Every structure is written in structure tokens, then in C-alpha cells.
Amino acid sequence: MNAEDTYLRSVERMLRGIAPEHRTAVLDDLRAHFADAEDAGRAVDDTITSLGTPKQIAERAHEEFGTDDSRAERAWRVLQGTAVAIAVVIGVVVAFILPTHTIATSQGGESQLHHLTVYENDGLWIALPALVPALIAAVPLVVPRAARTVVASVCGVLLAAMALIGGFTLGGFFLPTVLLTWTGLIVWIRLRGHGFGLGWRVLGAALTALPVAAVLTGAIGSGTVGISAWGWPILAAIVTLAVLIAIGYRSAGWLLACIGLVALVSGLLSGQLLTLLVIWLGGWWLSIGLAHGFTATKRP
């Protein structure tokens, strides 16, 4: 790849925040400049210097054409809407389905244990606050666009605080909502700016494979984690998806999001506090998968 191609690719990456037709017009104009310079016998480096850096080209294009927010808007609304939906489901499960209290009763000299939900043990008004995270996550969806970034950031901080304070108890169940809220905010900001380049894809791939590395470390390094026969194909599939995400294939993101959603739902349906890590892992992969699915440029 020569200097001209490298320059044009850098400019194209910087122009991801504007409409496709305007991006094409800018690139065609730059190619015409290079062609004219070549006919005049000018060096490519001199032409690049006269045109300015890719960042300067992008800034001028954004000033002239404005920013195409349609893609960023759609991606953010899906991510934030998913965060709200997940929070509602988790709130209902935590308050009305998941047994969290155990009481002992004695009948006929025989002791019996009863497992109760928050609603059964404490009543409706104690159970309803489990839906507060969903209300917080929904706030950014109804505020004006001008206030979206600030409001979403504040809501993200509140949700993160609730999840951290809850830790491995009920508050920790809402970590997927926290991850989706912050992922949506990052996608909203980046797609309206310079988009997601190779560095972001590599980061997404590394985060995708991180749980696999942790499992392998526990299984091989310390021997504290056992991997079943069906576990190895799943780990291999996640690593494969991580590689495809680094390359930039959009379908890898959608597949990872499906795996994350299945893991999250499976954890909730189990009805046990010990599955909290599975729920976290599901939210982790769901967030990364949706973000990559909306931001990647290669198909499939």
C-alpha cells in the first residue's frame, strides 16, 4: 500500500460520522487532487502536505456537511432500549420469582424450610424498588438530544453505584444494564465522531476473549476450574468470534450478542444466586456483540 492509499484510508476512517454520499464526494475530490498532482509531476508527499492531515480533512468535512446521526441514533436506541428491557426482566425476577429469603417453621415437631421471594417475604412496596434501575435506564430515552450525553452519563453512574453497592446480592443482578448503558453511550459518541477503527476492534476482541482466558487459566494454570466436554467447543467458538471481531465482520457481533442473551436468560431462569456470574457474562457478551454489530463495516 502506497502513501496515497494509506492517506485516503485514514481520511475515510475519520469521515465515518458524515453521510455516505458526502464521504464519497470528499474521497473522490481527494483522488482528483492526487491525479492532478501526478499529471503535474508533483510528489505524493507534497500533495499530502498541501491537503492537510486526515484529521483536518475530517474537521472541514464535518463543518461543511454536518454529522449523520441516523446510524448513531439507531444504535444507541437499541442498546439503551435493551438496557431498559433487561432491567425490567431482572427486576421482575429479583422481586417476584427468585427465592432470596429462607424461613424455618415447625409443624408437629418437624422443622421445615420455606424459600420466599422478596414480594412474599416483605410485601409489594419493598419489592417494587427492584424496578427502579429500569426507570433510571429509561430516563435518557425521553430527554432532549442536547442533554442526552450528560443525562446518560449520570444515569450510568447511578446504575453502576447500585450494582457495586449490591455486589453479589440483588444489586449485582443489574450489571448487564450498567454495561449496556455505558456501551450505548460510547457508541453514541464515537459514531457521531471518528467512528471505530482497528484499535477499538482489537479492544472488543480482547474483551470478548477475556472470560475464556480466565477459564483456561483456572483450568490449566491452577486446576480450580473444570471444563466439560461441551465447554471446549463453546470456548473455541468465543475465541473464533473474537478473531472475527478484530477483523471487523459484523455477523460476529450479532452471534456474540445472541450467545450473551442466551447466557443471561439461562442464568435468570435458573433462579439461583450462584448463577450471578453467568448473568454478568451474558451481559458482557451481549453489550460487546451489539456494539460491534452496529459499528462494524464488513459483511457478513
Phi, psi and omega in degrees: 000126181275179185296324180295314180296319179298318180296314182295323178293323177295318178297315180301320179295323180287340185265014184293344182274356180252168183298146183304320182294325177288323178298317178297320180297318179297315181294320177297321179296319179294319178298322178296321177299316180295320180295316178296320180295322179294320178296327181275357178082017179277147179288149180300319181298323178293322179295317179299318179297319181290329181284327183105172181286159176305324179295319179294320177300315181296318180298317179294321179294320178295322178293322184280316187257345185079184183251135176275104185269357188298316180293316179296320180298313181297314181297315182296317182295323177293315181295314181289322176296322176295321178300318179294313181300316179297320180295321178296312181298314180297319179299317179294316180297313183296320186275324192240348186240318186284122176289120182239349181236143178235125178236149180251135177233157180238127180222119181064033180076007181245128182277137179229143177257135179238129180259121186241151173278173177300318180297315182292328184273321189245346180099171187296318187288342173273331181282325185300325178303345176294344178267357180300317178304324178294320178295318179297316181294335182278341184303313181300337181288342186246356180274160177300152181302325182298331181261002188300311185299315181293312182295317179297323178295315180297315179296323178297320178295316179298316180295320179296320178297318179297318180292321181290319179295320179291327178055235182272013175257209188296324181298329181294340179297338186268010178301321176303323177295321177298312182298317180293322180296312180290323177297317178299321180294317179297316179298317179300316182288314185290319181292337176273355179246244185263006176076199183241115180264198183300320181301319179291322179295318178297320177298315178299320178295318180296317179293326177296316184276350183303312178299326178296317178298322179294318179295315181295324177296317179291327183280318185264317185287306185254343180073015182273347182240130177259141180245123181283175182297322179278348179289325181297314177299324179295315178298319179295322179295320179295318178297319178298316178297323178299318178296316180295326176295318178298323178290326177114015180283126185295321184299331178298324178294316180296319179296319179295321178298320178296317178297317179298319180295319178298316179297318182296312181295320180298319178297319180291320182290337181293333177068029181230143179294334182291346180270011181301321179296325177294320178295317177300315181297320177299315178296324178300306182289326178297316181295312180296316182297314179296317180300314181291322180300325181274339187252341181291155184248343183269142175240147003287000000 
